[in-house]
């Protein structure tokens, strides 16, 4: 199983960051490069525990669908989504949030397995892990920019 671990310090309160991380509309904005859209299940707003989303996106030149479900949520500290159906053999994404000195530390732990055993593992090592890391970083950068701009806007008023 491959794992991507990312930590991001965001100058915003934990509730704002938590809500932005589970905002389906913001997620779709961050993935415009892959034309990712929520097509069934929860398709907009803030996803909640036990809800599913079916995503359609173009990755590596091929349109694919991915069904994910939120399997645990403790507001505003964590939520976890897993793949129920899709191209991966398995996928598990844990989102963790903690407060530190008036800021929020957001941690993403993304674990996945590709199909095709050894061939899949080689593909992960050579290409897919870097591709997915960059995909997650684009999402994280938008969450950070949005959260910090909300804080600045609120502070001015």
C-alpha positions in Angstrom: 0.0 0.0 0.0 1.3 3.5 -0.9 0.9 6.4 1.4 1.0 10.2 1.0 1.4 12.3 4.2 0.9 16.0 4.0 0.8 18.6 6.8 -0.3 22.2 6.2 -0.4 25.0 8.7 -3.3 27.4 8.0 -3.8 30.8 9.5 -7.5 30.3 10.2 -9.7 28.7 12.9 -10.2 25.0 13.0 -14.0 25.2 12.2 -13.4 27.1 9.0 -10.7 24.8 7.8 -12.7 21.7 8.7 -15.7 22.9 6.8 -13.7 23.9 3.7 -12.0 20.5 3.7 -15.4 18.8 3.4 -17.0 21.3 1.0 -17.8 19.5 -2.2 -18.2 22.8 -4.2 -14.7 23.9 -3.2 -13.3 20.4 -4.0 -14.7 20.6 -7.5 -13.1 24.1 -7.9 -9.7 22.7 -6.9 -10.0 19.9 -9.4 -11.1 21.9 -12.4 -8.0 20.6 -14.3 -9.4 17.1 -14.2 -13.0 18.2 -14.8 -13.9 16.4 -11.5 -17.6 16.7 -10.7 -19.9 15.2 -8.0 -22.5 13.4 -10.1 -24.5 11.4 -7.5 -24.9 11.1 -3.7 -24.0 14.3 -2.0 -23.2 16.7 -4.9 -22.8 20.1 -3.2 -22.4 21.7 0.2 -20.7 20.1 3.3 -20.5 16.3 3.3 -21.5 14.6 6.5 -20.8 11.3 8.2 -22.1 8.2 6.3 -22.8 10.2 3.1 -21.4 9.1 -0.2 -20.3 11.0 -3.3 -19.9 9.6 -6.8 -17.2 11.6 -8.6 -16.5 11.7 -12.3 -13.1 12.9 -13.5 -10.6 12.7 -16.3 -7.4 11.3 -15.0 -4.5 10.2 -17.3 -6.7 10.9 -20.3 -9.5 8.6 -19.2 -12.9 9.5 -17.7 -13.4 7.5 -14.5 -15.9 7.3 -11.7 -15.1 6.9 -8.0 -17.6 6.3 -5.2 -16.4 7.5 -1.8 -18.1 7.3 1.6 -17.4 9.2 4.8 -17.0 6.4 7.4 -16.1 8.5 10.4 -16.4 12.2 11.5 -15.6 14.0 14.7 -16.3 17.7 14.1 -14.0 19.7 13.8 -11.1 17.2 14.4 -11.2 14.5 11.8 -13.1 12.8 9.0 -12.2 9.8 6.9 -13.4 8.8 3.5 -12.9 5.5 1.7 -13.4 4.2 -1.8 -16.4 2.0 -2.2 -16.1 1.6 -6.0 -13.5 2.8 -8.4 -10.2 2.2 -10.2 -8.1 1.6 -7.0 -7.9 -1.7 -5.3 -8.4 0.3 -2.1 -8.3 4.0 -1.0 -8.4 5.5 2.5 -8.1 9.2 3.1 -7.9 10.5 6.6 -8.3 14.3 7.3 -7.0 15.4 10.7 -7.2 18.9 12.2 -5.7 20.4 15.3 -5.3 23.9 16.7 -1.9 25.3 17.4 -1.1 28.9 18.4 -4.3 30.3 16.9 -3.8 28.4 13.6 -5.0 25.1 12.3 -2.7 22.2 11.4 -4.4 20.2 8.7 -3.0 16.7 8.0 -3.9 14.5 5.1 -3.0 10.8 5.2 -3.9 9.2 1.8 -3.4 5.5 1.4 -4.1 3.6 -1.8 -3.5 0.4 -3.6 -3.6 0.0 -7.4 -4.9 -3.0 -9.1 -2.6 -5.5 -10.9 -0.4 -6.4 -7.9 3.3 -6.0 -9.0 2.5 -4.0 -12.1 0.3 -1.7 -10.0 3.0 -1.3 -7.4 5.6 -0.3 -10.0 3.1 2.2 -11.5 2.6 3.7 -8.1 6.3 4.0 -7.4 7.2 5.4 -10.9 4.2 7.7 -11.5 1.0 7.5 -9.5 2.2 8.6 -6.1 3.7 11.8 -7.5 0.5 12.5 -9.6 -1.8 12.0 -6.6 0.5 14.1 -4.3 0.3 17.0 -6.7 -3.5 16.5 -7.0 -3.9 16.7 -3.2 -1.5 19.7 -2.9 -3.7 21.7 -5.4 -6.7 21.0 -3.2 -4.9 21.9 0.0 -3.6 25.2 -1.5 -7.1 26.2 -2.3 -8.4 25.3 1.1 -5.5 27.3 2.7 -6.0 30.4 0.4 -9.7 30.4 1.0 -9.5 30.0 4.8 -6.9 32.7 5.1 -8.7 35.1 2.9 -11.9 34.6 5.0 -9.9 35.4 8.1 -8.4 38.5 6.5 -11.8 39.6 5.2 -13.4 39.0 8.6 -10.6 40.9 10.5 -11.1 44.0 8.3 -14.8 44.3 9.2 
